[in-house]
């Protein structure tokens, strides 16, 4: 019979934060897979306009997701500091 006697410290919205973070991380993984597909699709013609455009689109989407992740982490840090 084990019981948890220690104090439980929680931050408001921690479950939502973890869910959002997991979602963003999954999207970043998906974008990594998309980049692999684009790279293999344009094998031999990596410098073509089409290849560079496709890679740029994936990279832009990755930047958006990383920016969202950074904002989310910053907001959570501010909440935990308060």
N, C-alpha and C positions, 0 to 999 in steps of 0.2 A: 504494500500500500504506500505508494509514493505520492506526496503532495508537494505542490509548488508554494513554498511559504514566502519566497523572496518578493520584493515589490515589483510590480509590473509598471513599467514606464512606457507610455505610449504618446505618440504625437497625433494631434488631430489630423485626420485624413491620411493616415499612414497606409491603410489598405488601398485607398484610391491612388496614392503616390506610387506604390509598388506595382499596381496594375498598369498605370500609365507608363512607368519605366519599362516594364516587361514588354508592353506593346511597342514602344519606340525601339527597344533592342531587337525585337522580332523584325520590325520593318527595316532596320539597318542590316540585319542578316540577309533579308530578302533582296535588298539592293546590292549586297555583295554578290549574291548568286546571279542577279541580273547582269552585273559587270562581267562576271565570268562568261556568261552566255554571249554578251556583246563582243568580248575579246575573242572567243572562239569563232563566232560568226564572221568576224572580219579578219581572220587569220590570213596573213599574206598581204593584206591591204590596210595595215594599221594606220597609215598616214592619210588615208582617203578622207574626203570631207564627210562622207556618210558615217564612217567609223568614228571619227572625232566628234561628230554631232551626237551620235548615240551614246558615246562615253560621257560627253558633257552633260547630257540629260540625266544620266544615272548619278553623276557626281553632284549635280545641282540638287537632286532629290536627297542625296546623302547629306549634303550641307544643311538642308532644311531640317532633316531629322536630328542631326547633331546639335543644331541650334535649339530645337525644341527640348532636347535632352538637357542641354546646359541650362536653359531657363527653368526647367522643372527641378533640377538639382539645386540651383541657386535659391529658388523659392522655398524648397524644403529646408535648406540650410538656414534661411532667414526664420522660418517657423520654429525650428529646433533651437535657435539661439534666443528666441523670445521667451 
